[in-house]
Amino acid sequence: MGANLGSEIRKRRIKLNLTQEDLAELSNISVNFLSQLERTNNQNISIKKIESIATALNTSTPELISAAYKNQPDNIENNKSKFYFLDKLNIAIKKLPQKEAEEVSKHLFYVINDLTK
């Protein structure tokens, strides 16, 4: 993801006074995975894991993703196309199996609606 989802997860985890171990257990993910997610820019995470983490943080998946994208610098002017991110997103979604692509698209739709309110 272009935003740092890990930073947003960490911020919300701390606000809820949860340790990484607590959140990992509630989310049914490993502590190592959560630790790596929070401290690196490696945002290779499935939508199912995001949903699990969001639920454990008492929020929705669209809200968590949306919050991760808010206050991010707009680097579009540094790219050759103003549709750079849209093109990358389109390619990534096309690589997914049909059911997952539909699920991701649905969540993105909610995030976009939330951002444009």
FIZAVO-331493 format. One line per 4 residues: number of its first residue (from 0); their letters; for each residue x negated, z negated, y negated of N, C-alpha, C, O, CB. Coordinates in steps of 0.2 Angstrom, whole numbers, plus 5000, padded with zeros to 4 digits. Atoms other than C-alpha are relative to their C-alpha. Glycine has a CB too. Example, Ala and Ser with C-alpha at 12.3 -4.5 7.8 and 13.67 -1.06 7.14 Angstrom:
BEGIN
0) as) 4996 5000 5006 4938 4961 5022 4996 5000 4994 4991 4997 4995 5005 4994 5000; 5004 5001 5006 4932 4964 5005 5004 4997 4995 5001 4996 4989 4998 5007 4998
! end
This chain:
BEGIN
0) mgan) 4996 5000 5006 5000 5000 5000 4996 5000 4994 4990 4997 4994 5005 4994 5000; 5004 5000 5006 4994 5003 4982 5000 4993 4997 4995 4992 4994 5003 5005 4996; 5000 5007 5003 4999 4985 4977 4997 4996 5005 4995 4998 5011 5007 4998 4999; 5003 5005 4995 4991 4970 4985 5006 4996 5003 5007 4990 5000 4995 4996 4997
4) lgse) 4994 5004 4996 5005 4964 4997 4997 4993 5002 5000 4988 5002 5002 5004 5006; 5003 5006 4998 4993 4951 5003 4999 4995 4995 5001 4989 4996 4993 5001 5003; 5000 5005 5006 4991 4943 4986 5007 4997 4999 5007 4991 4998 4997 5003 4994; 4993 5002 5001 5010 4942 4984 5002 4995 5006 5005 4990 5004 5004 5006 5000
8) irkr) 4999 5005 4994 5011 4934 5002 4997 4993 4999 5000 4988 4999 4998 5003 5006; 5004 5007 5001 4998 4921 4998 5003 4996 4994 5004 4990 4995 4993 5002 4998; 4997 5003 5006 5006 4917 4981 5006 4996 5002 5007 4991 5000 5001 5005 4994; 4993 5003 4998 5023 4914 4989 4999 4995 5005 5002 4990 5005 5004 5006 5003
12) rikl) 5001 5005 4995 5016 4905 5004 4997 4993 4996 5000 4988 4998 4994 5002 5004; 5002 5006 5004 5007 4892 4992 5005 4997 4996 5006 4991 4996 4994 5002 4995; 4994 5003 5004 5022 4890 4981 5005 4996 5005 5008 4992 5003 5004 5006 4997; 4996 5003 4995 5031 4885 4997 4997 4994 5004 4999 4991 5008 5003 5005 5005
16) nltq) 5004 5005 4997 5017 4873 5002 4999 5001 5007 4999 4996 5011 5003 4993 4999; 5001 4998 4993 5014 4882 5018 4993 5002 5001 4990 5005 4997 5005 5006 5002; 5007 4998 4999 4997 4884 5026 5001 5007 5003 5006 5009 5005 4997 4995 5005; 5000 4994 4996 4992 4900 5034 5002 4999 5007 5006 5004 5010 4993 5003 5000
20) edla) 4998 5002 4993 4995 4892 5051 5007 5000 5000 5011 5002 5005 4997 4994 5002; 4992 5000 5000 5013 4888 5046 5003 5006 4999 5008 5008 5003 5002 4995 4994; 4997 4993 5001 5017 4905 5040 4999 5004 5006 5003 5008 5007 4997 5003 4993; 5001 4996 4994 5009 4913 5054 5004 4999 5006 5007 5003 5009 4992 5000 5003
24) elsn) 4995 5002 4995 5019 4903 5066 5007 5002 4999 5011 5004 5003 4999 4992 5001; 4993 4998 5002 5035 4906 5057 5001 5007 5000 5007 5009 5001 5002 4997 4993; 4999 4993 5000 5032 4924 5056 4998 5004 5007 4999 5010 5008 4995 5003 4995; 5002 4997 4993 5026 4926 5074 4994 5005 4999 4994 5010 5003 5006 5003 5003
28) isvn) 5006 4996 5000 5009 4934 5069 4994 4995 5000 4995 4989 5000 5000 5004 4993; 5006 5004 4999 4991 4928 5071 4998 4997 4993 4999 5001 4988 4995 5004 5004; 5004 5003 5006 4982 4917 5058 4995 5005 4998 4994 5006 4992 4998 4993 5002; 5005 4996 5002 4968 4929 5058 5003 5006 4997 5000 5008 4992 4996 5003 5007
32) flsq) 4997 4994 5003 4979 4944 5054 5003 4998 4993 5002 5002 4988 5006 5002 5004; 4997 5002 5006 4988 4934 5040 4994 4999 4995 4994 5001 4989 5004 4993 5001; 5006 5002 5004 4971 4928 5033 4997 5007 4998 4995 5007 4992 4995 4996 5004; 5003 4994 5002 4964 4946 5033 5005 5004 4995 5003 5006 4990 4999 5005 5006
36) lert) 4995 4997 5004 4980 4952 5025 5000 4997 4993 5000 5001 4988 5007 5000 5003; 5000 5004 5006 4979 4939 5011 4994 5002 4996 4994 5002 4990 5001 4993 5001; 5006 4999 5003 4961 4942 5007 4997 5007 4999 4992 5007 4996 4995 4995 5003; 5003 4994 5000 4958 4960 5009 5005 5006 4997 5011 5004 4996 4997 5003 5007
40) nnqn) 4995 4994 5002 4965 4977 5003 5002 5004 5006 5005 5009 5005 4996 5004 4995; 4997 4997 4994 4968 4982 5021 5007 4998 5000 5009 4993 5003 4996 4998 5006; 4992 5001 4999 4987 4984 5020 5003 5003 5005 5009 5005 5005 5003 5002 4993; 4997 4996 4994 4989 4992 5037 5005 4995 5003 5002 4991 5008 4994 5002 5004
44) isik) 4995 5005 4997 5005 4982 5042 5006 5004 5001 5009 5008 4997 5001 4994 4995; 4993 4997 4998 5021 4987 5050 5005 4997 4996 5005 4991 4994 5001 4999 5008; 4994 5003 5004 5038 4985 5042 5003 4994 5004 5005 4990 5000 5005 5006 4999; 4997 5006 4996 5043 4973 5056 4996 4994 4998 4999 4989 4998 4999 5002 5008
48) kies) 5004 5006 5001 5028 4962 5052 5002 4998 4992 5002 4992 4991 4993 5001 5000; 4998 5001 5007 5033 4963 5033 5007 4996 5000 5008 4991 4997 5000 5006 4996; 4993 5003 4999 5051 4959 5038 4999 4992 5002 5003 4988 5000 5005 5004 5004; 5001 5006 4997 5045 4944 5048 4997 4995 4995 4999 4989 4994 4996 5000 5006
52) iata) 5003 5004 5005 5034 4937 5034 5005 4999 4995 5006 4993 4992 4994 5004 4997; 4995 5001 5005 5048 4940 5021 5005 4995 5002 5007 4990 4998 5003 5006 4998; 4995 5005 4998 5060 4930 5031 4997 4993 5000 5001 4988 4998 5003 5002 5008; 5003 5006 5000 5048 4916 5034 4999 4997 4993 4999 4991 4992 4993 5000 5003
56) lnts) 5001 5002 5007 5045 4916 5015 5007 4999 4996 5007 4998 4990 4996 5005 4996; 4993 5000 5003 5064 4915 5012 5001 5005 4994 5004 5004 4989 5001 4993 4997; 4998 4994 5005 5065 4932 5003 5001 5006 5005 5001 5006 5011 4994 5001 4996; 4999 4993 4996 5069 4950 5008 4994 5004 5000 4990 5003 4996 5006 5003 4997
60) tpel) 5005 4996 4999 5058 4963 5013 4999 5005 4993 4994 5005 4990 5000 5005 5006; 5001 4996 5006 5062 4974 4998 4998 4996 4994 4994 4998 4990 5007 5003 4998; 5002 5005 5005 5060 4959 4986 4992 4999 5000 4988 4999 4995 5003 4994 5000; 5008 5002 4999 5042 4955 4993 4996 5006 4999 4991 5006 4995 4999 4998 5008
64) isaa) 5003 4994 5002 5037 4973 4992 5000 5002 4993 4995 5004 4990 5002 5006 5004; 4999 4999 5007 5044 4975 4975 4995 4996 4996 4992 4998 4991 5007 4999 4998; 5004 5004 5003 5035 4960 4969 4993 5001 5000 4989 5000 4995 5001 4993 5002; 5007 4998 4999 5019 4966 4976 4998 5006 4995 4992 5007 4993 4998 5002 5007
68) yknq) 5002 4994 5005 5020 4982 4965 5001 4999 4993 4998 5002 4989 5005 5006 5002; 4999 5001 5007 5026 4974 4949 4993 4998 4997 4989 4995 5000 5005 4994 4999; 5006 5001 5004 5012 4972 4936 4994 5003 5003 4988 5000 5002 4999 4992 5000; 5005 4996 4997 5001 4984 4945 4998 5005 4995 5002 5008 4992 5001 5003 5007
72) pdni) 5002 4995 5005 4990 4996 4934 5003 5007 5002 5002 5008 5008 4993 5000 4999; 4998 4994 4999 4997 5013 4933 4994 5005 5000 4992 5007 4995 5006 5003 4996; 5006 4996 5000 4983 5024 4939 5001 5008 5001 4997 5012 5003 4995 4998 5006; 4998 4993 4999 4993 5040 4940 4996 5005 4996 4994 5011 4998 5007 5001 4999
76) ennk) 5003 4995 5005 4984 5048 4925 4993 5001 5003 4990 5006 5001 4999 4997 4993; 5007 4999 4997 4967 5046 4935 5001 5005 5006 4996 5007 5009 4997 4994 5003; 5000 4995 4994 4974 5058 4949 5002 5007 4998 5005 5007 4992 5006 4997 5005; 4999 4993 5002 4976 5076 4949 5007 5002 4999 5009 5006 4995 4997 5005 5005
80) skfy) 4993 4999 5000 4995 5076 4952 5003 4994 4998 5002 4988 5000 5002 5003 5007; 4996 5006 5002 5008 5065 4944 5004 4998 5006 5007 4992 5005 5004 5002 4994; 4996 5002 4994 5016 5065 4961 4995 4998 5005 4997 4998 5011 5004 5006 5002; 5005 5002 4995 5000 5059 4970 5003 4995 5005 5002 4995 5011 4994 4997 4996
84) fldk) 4998 5005 4995 5008 5043 4977 5006 5002 5004 5007 5000 5009 5002 4994 4996; 4994 4997 4996 5024 5052 4981 4998 5004 5006 5001 5004 5011 5005 5003 4995; 5003 4995 4994 5014 5065 4991 4997 4995 5005 4998 4997 5011 4995 5004 4997; 5003 5004 4995 5004 5051 5000 5006 4996 5004 5005 4996 5010 4996 4995 4997
88) lnia) 4995 5003 4997 5020 5042 5004 5004 5004 5004 5006 5002 5010 5005 4997 4995; 4996 4995 4996 5029 5057 5010 4996 5002 5007 4999 5002 5012 5001 5007 4996; 5004 4999 4994 5014 5061 5022 5001 4994 5005 5001 4995 5011 4993 5001 4998; 5000 5006 4996 5014 5043 5028 5007 5000 5004 5007 4998 5010 4999 4994 4996
92) ikkl) 4993 5001 4997 5033 5043 5032 5001 5005 5005 5004 5004 5010 5005 5001 4995; 4999 4994 4995 5032 5060 5041 4996 4998 5006 4998 5001 5011 4998 5006 4997; 5004 5002 4994 5019 5052 5053 5004 4995 5004 5002 4994 5010 4994 4998 4998; 4996 5005 4997 5032 5039 5058 5005 5003 5005 5007 5008 5004 5003 4995 4996
96) pqke) 4994 4998 4995 5044 5040 5073 5006 5000 4995 5007 4996 4991 5001 4996 5006; 4994 4999 5004 5061 5045 5066 5004 4993 4998 5005 4992 4993 5005 5004 5004; 4996 5006 5001 5069 5028 5068 4996 4995 4995 4999 4993 4990 5001 4996 5006; 5005 5004 5005 5054 5019 5059 5000 5003 4993 5001 5000 4988 4993 4999 5002
100) aeev) 5000 4996 5007 5054 5033 5045 5007 4998 4997 5007 4997 4991 5000 5007 5002; 4993 5002 5003 5073 5029 5042 5000 4993 4997 5002 4992 4992 5005 5001 5005; 5000 5007 5002 5070 5011 5041 4995 4999 4994 4997 4995 4989 4997 4995 5006; 5005 5001 5006 5055 5012 5029 5003 5003 4994 5003 5001 4989 4993 5004 5002
104) skhl) 4996 4996 5006 5065 5025 5018 5005 4995 4998 5006 4995 4991 5003 5006 5003; 4995 5005 5002 5079 5012 5018 4997 4995 4995 5000 4993 4990 5004 4998 5006; 5003 5006 5004 5068 4998 5012 4997 5003 4993 4998 4999 4988 4994 4997 5004; 5003 4998 5006 5059 5009 4999 5006 5002 4995 5005 5001 4989 4997 5007 5002
108) fyvi) 4995 4999 5005 5076 5014 4992 5002 4994 4997 5004 4994 4991 5006 5003 5004; 4998 5006 5003 5081 4996 4990 4994 4997 4995 4996 4995 4989 5000 4994 5005; 5005 5002 5004 5064 4992 4982 5000 5004 4993 5000 5001 4988 4993 5001 5003; 4999 4996 5006 5066 5007 4970 5006 4998 4996 5006 4998 4989 5000 5008 5002
112) ndlt) 4994 5003 5004 5083 5001 4965 4999 4994 4997 5001 4993 4991 5006 5000 5005; 5002 5006 5003 5077 4984 4962 4995 5001 4994 4996 4997 4989 4997 4995 5005; 5005 4999 5005 5063 4990 4951 5003 5004 4994 5001 5003 4988 4994 5004 5002; 4997 4996 5006 5075 5001 4940 5006 4996 4997 5009 4999 4993 5002 5007 5003
116) k) 4995 5004 5003 5087 4987 4937 4999 4998 4993 5003 4994 4990 5002 4994 5004
! end
